[in-house]
Amino acid sequence: MAFVDEAKFYVKAGDGGNGCVSFRREKCVPKGGPDGGDGGRGGSVIIEATSRQQSLIDFRYRSHFIAKNGVHGKGKKKHGRKGEDYLLNVPVGSIVQNAETGEILADLVCEYDRVVVARGGGGGGGNVHYASAVNRAPHRAGKGTPGEEFWLLIELKLLADIGLIGLPNAGKSTLLSALSAANPKVADYPFTTLEPQLGVMHLEYREPCIIADIPGLIEGAHSGAGLGHKFLRHIERTRILLHVIDSSGMENDPLEQYHVLERELQLYNEELMGRHRLVLLNKIDLFESDEQVRELAGRFNREGIEVLPISAAEGTGLDILIEKLADLQDWTTTTVEEDDVSGIN
């Protein structure tokens, strides 16, 4: 299934039903008077977040979503039925905004979060509402009002515990497949991953965590170069970032790779610099000796950068990595819960 993380679509709430002009006519009931019922209210368009969807692919095949109109009123004071609401499901992590004004209507970050994006029109009153001492037989009724209609934009930001970032061909997809049951495309050329990939890492005695492989990050990604600007948004909601460095240096110097990643994160969103980050020296299986690995790690250490040498392809160092991730996961979860409690007065 293709991954779609942006969409533009049209929503139209239902129109309200018209009120009815009717008069009571029964045998032995003289001057029965008006008895027209009210029109029903139009249905609204409601957007709800669900974990059952991972992409906005549905919007590729359909872009208009319209709720039902309210039913017109009838005689004998029978009110029209309310129009049925239209419930539109989107993935958790979706941001909904008005396409014309840019106003953000909702940020749906939790399961079953919902927002009414277009409200149904009100129903018109029946002629019974227009009766008065000087007009006992009104021949008019209220008309239903039209429902709201908008063009909306929806943007999906993946919700993940851990984000993998790195320059092309750093081995992120291989690492994702090693840590989870995900099966991304892996090849020995750059840009094999053209869309974010998700995997679930199971930890002993802990809740599983979601890992996101964010593709297309290159120098200048923050300003739109390559695919990075399109997918950098997905990093914003990860609590832990793993810098995956190609330690072999076949494409770029490993230390320079790290500085490129740090610059792109800072230029894209300064807040990302406050996230927990681990630096992984991947592909150490390509070194001829452990001494070469220690020498490279020493270059990072001298700049105050702690690194973890691993080989995603052969599994070297992954046990230590998983332990570190489990500890960080516990720490970040506790911190979030304490922040939530401290915000309650």
N, C-alpha and C positions, 0 to 999 in steps of 0.2 A: 504494500500500500504506500502511495506517495505521501510525503510529509508536507503539509501545508500549514504555514504559521501566520498568514495574513489573509484577510478577506474583506470585501466590501459587499454589503447586502442591503436590501430594502425591506422595511417592515411597515405594515399598515394595520392599525387597530380597526375593529369593526365599528360601523356607524350605528348610532342609536336608532331604535325603531320609532316610528311616528305614533303620536297619540290618536285615539279613535274618536270620531264624532258619531254618537249613537244616543238614542232616546229609549227610555223604558216604555214598553207597550205591553200591558198585560190586561186581561179581562178583569173588570171590576176594580182596576187601579187607575183612576182618572189622574191626569196630569202627572204621569210617572216621572218626568224630568230626565235630565241627561244622565247617561250611565256609561260613557265611553272610557275604556281602560287606557292605562299609560303604556307607552312603548318601552321595550326592554333595552337595557344598556348594552352597548357594543362590547364584544370581547376584547381583551387586552393582549399584547404580545409580551411574553415573559421569557427571559433568558435564564437558564439554570445550568450550573457547572456540574459535571459528572466525570468520575474517573474512568468510566467505561469508554470514553473517547480520548484519543491521544493526538488527534490532528484535526484541522479544519477542512478536511477533504470533502465533507458534505457540501460545503459552500461552493465548491468548484462546479457542481452539477445543478445547484439550485441557488438562486440569489433573491427570490421574492417570497416573503412569509407574511401571510394575511390572516387575521383573525375573523371570526364570524360576526355578521351584523346582528343587532338586536331585532327581535320580532316585533311587528306592529301590534298596538293594542287592539282589543276587540270590544264588542258590546257586552252588556251585563257586567261592566267594570272588570273585565278580564284583562289583566296586564300581560304584555308581551314577554316572552321568555328572554332572559339575558343571553347575549351571544357567547359562544364557547371561546374561552381563551386559547391562544396558541402558545404552547410550551416548546421552546427551542433549546435543545441541549448543546452545550459547548464543552470543551475540555477544561479541567481545572487549571487555573493559571491564565485565563483569558482576560484581556482588558477590552472593554467596549467603550467606544467613543462616537460622538456625533461627527459624521463625515464632513459636514459643512462648517461647523463652528470649532471642531477639535475638542469640545468639552468631553472630559472623561465621565462616563455615566456609571461605570462599575469596574472594580478590579476583583474578579472572582477567584479567590485563592483557596477556598475550602470546598469540600464536597457539599453539594446542595445549596451553595450560595446562589441567590437569585435576585433579579432586578426586573422591574416593569419598565420596558423601554418605550412602549407606546400604549397609551391609555385609551380605552374604548370611549366612544361618544355617549353622551347622556341620552336617555329616552325622553321623548316628548310627552307632555301631560295630556290625558284625555279631556274631552270637553266638560267633564264633571268639575274640573278645576276652575272653569271660567264662568260658572253659574254665580249669579248675584241677585240681589233684590230687584234690580232694574233689568236684568237679563237672565230670565229663568230658563231660557232655551238657547244656549249658545251654540252656534253652528261653526265653531272653530276649535281646533286642537293644536297642541304644540308639535313642532317637527323635531325629529331626533337630530342631535348634533353629530358632525363627522368625527370619526376617530383620528387620532394622531398618526402621522406618517413621517418617516425619516429614512435617509440613507445613513447607514452606520458602518463604522470600521471596527474590525475585531483583530486583535493582535494576541498571539499566544506566546507566553514566556514559560518555558518548561519549569516545573517544580522538581528539583533534584537535590539530594543531600550533598553529592560530590560532583564536581565538574572537571572534566579532563580538557586541558588546553595545551597547545603546543603548535609549533610550526608544522607544515605539511611533511609527512613521512617520518614523524617522530615516534610512531608506534602506538598512538592512542587507541586505535581500533583493536590492535593485538592485546593491549592491556585490558581493555573493556571485556574482551572475550575471555581473558584469563581470570578476571575477577568475578565474572557473572556468567549467566547462561546465554547472554546475547551472542548473536552470530553476524557481526557486521562484515562488510566486504573488506578483505585484507589483500593488499598487493604491494609490490616493491616499487611503486611509483607514486608521486605526490597526488593529493586530492582524490584518493580513492573513496573518501567519505564526503558526500555532497549534501548530506542532511543530518541533523542531530540524531544520535542513536542513544537509546536508553537501555540500561541493564539493571538487574536487581542483584545486589551482593548480600548473601545470607551470612550473618554473624552468629556465632555460638552464644546462646543465652541473651541475645539482644534482638531488637527489632531489625528486620532487613532494611537496607538503605538503597536508594536509587542513585545510579551513576549515569551521568550524561556526557557523551563524547561530543564536544563542540567543534565542528569542522571549520576549515577555511580561514584560520587565523594567520595572517601574514603581516609584515611590516606595512603600516599605513591602513590597517583594517578599520581603525576607529574613524577614519575619514571616508570610508567607502571602498577601499581597495580590496580586490578579490571578493571572497564570500564572507569575510569576517564581519563587516558591518551588518549584514543580514542576520547573522547568527549570534553576534555578541550579546544581544538582548537576553539570550537564554542563560548567560552566566550570572545575571543579576540576582537570581533567586537561589543560587547554590550557596551552601554554608561553608563548604570546604573546596578549595581549588587545588588541583594537582598540576603542577608545571611538568609536563613530560618533555624531557630534553634528549635529543639524539646525541648521545655521548660519543659516538664514533666520529663526529665532526666531518662526515663525508659531504654534507651540504653547507653547513655553517659552523663556526666555532661554538662549542657548547655554552661557554660563558656569554657570548654575544646573543645566542638564542634566548637565554634567560633575560637579558636586559631588554631585548625586543619585546618579549611577552609582558614584562613589567611596564614598559612605556605604553604599550597599547592599552593595557588595563587602566592605567592612570589617566590617559588622555580620553578614553571612552567614558569612564565613570570613576571619579576620585574615591567614591565610597568602597569600591572593590578592593582598595589597598588595605582596608581594615579587616578583610576576610582571612580566615586561616588558610595558609598556603604551604604545601609541601613541594619540594623540588626533587624530581626523580631523574636520575641519570640512567636512561634506558639504553639497551643494546650493549651492555657490558660484556656479553658473550663474544663480541667482535674484537675484544682486546686480547693481546697475546699473553699478558701476565696481570696478576693482581696488583703489582707495583704500579702499572700504568693507570689502573683505576684509582688507586690511592693518590697518585700524583694529580690526576684531574680533580678529584674531590678536594684536594688541598688548595687548588686554585680558587674554588668557591669558598672554602672555609676562610681563606685569608681576607675575603671581602665580607665576612660575617654571614655567609649564606650556608645554612645546614642542608646537606643533600643526602639522598638515599640511593645508592647504586642498585639497580635492578636489571633483570632481563625478562621482559614480558613474554618473549618467545620461549624461553627455557624455564621460566618460573623462579629464577634466582631472586632472592630478596623479597618475594611476594608475601611470605609469612610475616616478616617484620612489618611490611607495609600495611597488611590487614590489621595487625595489632595496633599500629599507630592510628589508623583510621577509626578503629573501634573506640580507642581512648578519646580521640577528637570528637567523635559522634556523641559519646556520653557527655563530654564537657560542653559542647555547643547546645545540646538538648537541655541540659541543666540550666545553662545561662539564659536560654530563651524562656524557660518556665519561670525563672526568678524575675526576669524583666516583666513578664506578664503580671506576676503577682504584685510587683512593686508599683505597677501602674494603676492598681485598684485602690481607691480612697475609701 
